[in-house]
Amino acid sequence: MGTMTTVPAYRGPALFSYGFRPFFLFGAIQAGVMIPLWLVVFAGDITLPTAFGPLDWHAHEMLFGYVAAVIAGFLLTAIPNWTGRPPIRGPRLAALFSMWLAGRLAVSFSETIGWSAAMVVDTLFLLLLAAAAAREIVAGRKWGNLMVVGVVILLATANIAFHVEAHLEGVATYSTRAGIAIVVTLIGIIGGRIVPNFTRNWLARRGEGRMPTPFGRFDAVAILTGVGALAIWVVAPSGPAAAAALCCAGGLHLFRLGRWAGERTLPDRLVLILHVAYAFVPVGYFLTSLSALDLIAAGAGVHAWTAGAIGTMTIAVMTRASLGHTGQPLVASRATQALYLAIVIAALARVCASLEPSSHAGVLLAVAGAAWTMAFLGFALTYSRLLCIVPPNPP
């Protein structure tokens, strides 16, 4: 996603000229607004007409709202590069984006319209995204990329399960873990491609030195081991079996990260942040392994994955794609580096809040929330011109 794709002339609004534009911008706005809003809702100061409890609403809108938007922006921008076909744009893109917005409204007002109606509207976006992606991949005969369509369908299935479980049980614990597991797996698949590739491209311009190890059998073993460990965690998050599987997966992913020559990328923050983001994947495995043995709180590992791996990787991908696909130099400005610093601080503070005594947790949660909001609203502010105004086909 680092270079632009040559496409036919487009004369509509720049916002709907490429998938990354609306989904990255409004996904970031949602992520930045959600945390302070959730804190107010969780404190009981305001009440939303949603059928979900405050914690489930927060988890759902992060996983199936914000993350789904970033996945859509990434896929709709990457698929034209994979297939050589024109991107989905104009009215078709606007329709997909409208369905995402409709899902956010349906969930927020699900107590009013009914949980089942909200589920249908909310899930329809992911199903339409999967159908659109599959159509383009099949038309371009890039069969190997259909794997990501399967992941989107799995995420849609987990979304349906979330609505059903929350309605029947009052809380969506299994489907929350399933949603996290699917997104962590997707980071393992996609991140395992883009991190070493972008690193290799940058290092190749610097001359001799250690290069990232290409994707191979070891990477497949690490991903499959991670899938197995996450499956055990989803079903039975406590006990020695889950702890052993998660620890093994963490070790493999840590070794995998070490094969990508990340220590050589320090001068280029745009590449370095990808390695930092992926580092939260094995950290999440290790911390969740400890929580399976009741040695630490479960929130530490969960937030290493969500605030850490997911939050940092999405910021990293959104900034790089927004620069590359609007014809800008692939350089992290001071403002972009400030976004990276903010999201890493948010992730570390949120993980530490689960590990620290209650006397420190409040301060750490406040720091995490403020830094998270600064990172995502900062992205929306910093990149809004590129996403909304810069012509879709710059010279």
N, C-alpha and C positions, 0 to 999 in steps of 0.2 A: 504494500500500500504506500510505498514511498514515492512513486512517480505517477504522473497523470496518464490517463488512458485517452487515446485519440477517439473522439466520438463525433457524431453529426452535430451541426449547429443547433443550439437551443436558444429560444427567444423568450422563454417564460421567466418567472421570478427565480433569482439565483438560489433562493432557499430550497426550491424543489428541483434543482438541476442534478443533484446527486444525493444518494441516501444518507451520507454522513452528515449533511448540513442540518436538516430538521431534527434528526434523532439525537445527534450529539449535543446540539444546542439546548433543546428542550429536555432531554434526558438529564443534562447537567443541572439545569434550573430545578428540575424536580428533586434531584439528589441533594442540592444545596438547600432547598426549602424544607424538605421532608424532616431533617433531623431537628431543627428548632421547633417545627410544628409538632413533631412527635413528642418532644420533651414537654411541651405545653399540654398536649392531650394526655400523656402519661401521668402528669401531675394532677390531672382532673380539672384544670382551669377552663378548658373548653371540651365540648363533646361533638364528635362527628357522627353523622347519620349512617355509619357503616355497621354491617353485621359482624365485622371482626372486632375482637378485643384490641386494645391499643398495641400490645406487643405483636400480635399477629398482623395487624394492619401495617405496622412498621416493617416487619420482616417481608410481608408480601409485596409491598410497594418498592422495596429495595431490590428484591429478587426478580419479580415478574413485572415490575414497572420500569425502574431505572436500568437494571441490567438487560432486560429485554430490548430496551431502546438502543443501548450501545451495541448489542449483538446485531440488531437490525441495521444500524448505521454501518457497522463493519462489513456485514455480509453483502449488503446492497452496493457497497463500494468495492469490495474485493472480487465479487463474482465477475464483473466485466473484465477485470484483469485476468482471471482464471480462464474465461471463455472467449474473450475477444469480441463479445457482443456489446451493443450499446447498453448503458445503464437504464434501470427503471427510473423514470423521471416524470415531471409534469403531473398531470391528473392522476396517473396510477400511483405515483409516490405520495401525492397529497392524500389520496384515499387511504393508503396504508397508514400514514401518519395520523389521519383522523380516527382510524380504528384504535390506534394506541391511546390517543386522547380520550376516546369514548370509554376505553377500558379503565382509565384512571378515574373518570367521573363515576362510572358504574360501581366500582369498588367503594369509592368514598360515600356514595349514596345507596349502598346495597341494602341497608335496613329499610329504606323507603321503597325501592323498586323490587325488593325480594332477592334473596341470595342466589337463587337459581338463574334468574334473569341476569344478574351481575356476572355470574360465572360464564354464561354464554357469551356475553359481550366482551368480557375480559379475555377469554381464551381464543376468541375468533381472530384477534390480531396475530397471535403466534402461529395459528394454523394457516392464515393467509400468507404470512411471511414464509413459512415452510413451503407452501405451494408455489409462491413466486420464485423462491430460490431454486426449487427443484426444476421448475420449468426452464429457467435460464441455464442451469447446469446440464440438463438433458439435451437442450437445444444446442449447446456448445460441445456436447459429447465429452464432457470432463467427468466421467463416471466416478473417479476416485474422490471427488469433492462432495459426493452425495452424503458422505459421513456427517457433515455438518448439518445437513437437513434432518438427519435422524436425531441429532442432538437437540435441534429446535423442537422436533415432535416430542421428544422425551420431556423437554421443559414445559411444553403445553400440557402434557399428561400430568406432570407434577403440579401444574397450576390447577387443573381440574380437581386433583386429589386434595389440594390445599383447601379449596372451597368446600368440598364435601366433608373433609375431616373437621374443619372448623365448625361446620353446621351441626354435624352429628356428635362430636366430642367436646365442642366448646373451645378447643385449642388445636392448632395444627402443628404438632411436634414432628411426626414422621415425615410429612410432606415438606416441612421447612428444611429438615436435614436432606431430603431427596433433592430439593432445589439447589441447595448449597453444593451437594455432591456433583450434580450435573454441571454446574458452572465451573467448579474447580477442575473437573475433567476436561471441560472445554478449554480452560486456560492451559492445561497440560498438552492438549492437542495443538491448538492454534499458537499458544505461546512457545511451544517447543519447535515450531517452524519459524516464526518471525524473529524471535530473540537471536538465535544463532545466525540467521540469514542477514539481518540488519547489522549484526556485529561483524560478520565476515565482510560485508560490503564496505563497512567503514574501515576496518583494519587493512583491507587490501590496498586502500589508498595510502596507507602509512608505511608500506614496505614489509620487510621480513619480520617474523615473530610468530608466536604461537597463535594458531587459528582455531575457531570453534570446530568441534567434531561434528561431522554431518549426521543427519538423522539416520539411525540404523536400528539393528535388532535390540540393542540395549534400551533405546528410547521406547520402543514398543513394549518391552518387558516392564519398564518403569510405569508406563501409562496403564497397562493391564493390571499390574499389582496395585496401583492406586485405585483403580475402579473396584477391584475386589475388596480392598480395605474399606473404601467408602460404602460399599454395599453392606458390609457387616455393620459398620457404624450406623447406617440409616436404620437397620432393623434392630440392632442391639448395641447401643452406644457405650455400654459398660461391660467390664469383665476382661479377663486376661486375653481372650481370643481377639477382641477388638483392639486391645492395646498392642499386642504383638504385630498384628497386621498393619496397623497405622504406623508403628515405629519402623517396620520394614519398608513401607512405602515412602516414608519420610527420608530414610537413608538413601533410597534409590533416586529420589528426586533431587536430593542435595548433591549427590554425586553427578547427576545429570547436569545440574546447573554449573558445577565446577568444570565441566568439559567444554563450556562455551566461552572461555577466555574473558570473563567479565572484568577481571582485574586490569585489563588493558584498555578499558573503555572510559576510565575516569575523566579524560579531557572532553569527552562528548557526552553531555548530560542527557541528550535525547536518546542515546543508546544505553547509557548507564542505568537510567530509570527502569528500563525493561528488565534488567538483571535484578535490581532491587525489588521490583514487583514480584518476579518469579520466586525470589528467596522466601517470600511469605508463604509459598505453597508448602515446602518441607517444614517450615516453622509451624504451620498449622497442623500438619500431620503429627509432629512430635508433641505439641501441646495437647492435642486431642487424645493422643495415646496416654499421656499422663492423667488426663481427666477421666479416661476409661478406668483407671485404677483408683479413682477418687483422691488423687494427690493434689490436684488443682481444680479450680472451677471450670466448668464446661465452656463458659463464655470466652476464655482465653484463646483456645484453639479456633472456635467459631469465628471470632473477630479477627484472628490472624488471617483467616481465609477471606472473610467478607470485607472488613475495613482495609486489611492489608493487601492480599493478593488481588481481590476483585477491584477495590477502590483504586489502588495504585496502577494496576495494569490498564484499567479503563482510561484513567487520566493520561497515561503514557501513550496509549493507542490513539486517543482522541486528538491529542496535540500533534502527534506525528502525522496522522492522516490529514488533519485540517491544513497543516502547512504544505505537505506534499501535493495534495490534490487541489490546492488553490495556486500552485506555481510559486510558492514562497521557498526561500532557502531552508534546508533542513538543519536549522540551528536553534537551540533553545535560548530564547532571549532571557533577560533577567526576570521578566514577569512570568515566563513559563517555568523557570527554575524555582521561583517563589511558589508556584502551584505544586511543584514536585515536593518541595520542602514541607508545605502545609499538609499534603496528603500523607506523607510518611510520618509526620508528627501526630496526625490524627490516628493513624493505625497503631503506632507504638503506644500512645496514651490510652487508647481504648483497650488494647491487650493488657497493659499494666493495670488498668482499673479493675480488671478481673482477677489480677494476681495480688494486688495490694490490699492491706487491711481497709476496713470501711472508712476509717478516718481520712484516708487519702483518696478514696475512690471518687468522692464527689468532685474534688478539684480536677482529677484526671479526666472524668467524664465531661466536665465543662471545657477543658482544653481540647479534648477529642472532638466534641461537637462544634466548637468554634473553628478549629482548624479544618475540619471536614467541610463546613459551610464556606469558609474562605476559599478552599481549593476549588469547589465546584461552581460556586457563584463567580469566583475569580476567573475560571475558565470561560463561563458564559460571557462575562464582561470583556475579557481580553480577546476572545476569538469571535465575538458577535459580528464584527465587520467582515471578517473573512468568510463567515458562514452565510451571511445575509446579503452582502453588497458586492463582494468581489465577483466579477463575471465568471460564469461556469467554465469558459474556455479561454483562459488567459493566453496571451501570445507567448 
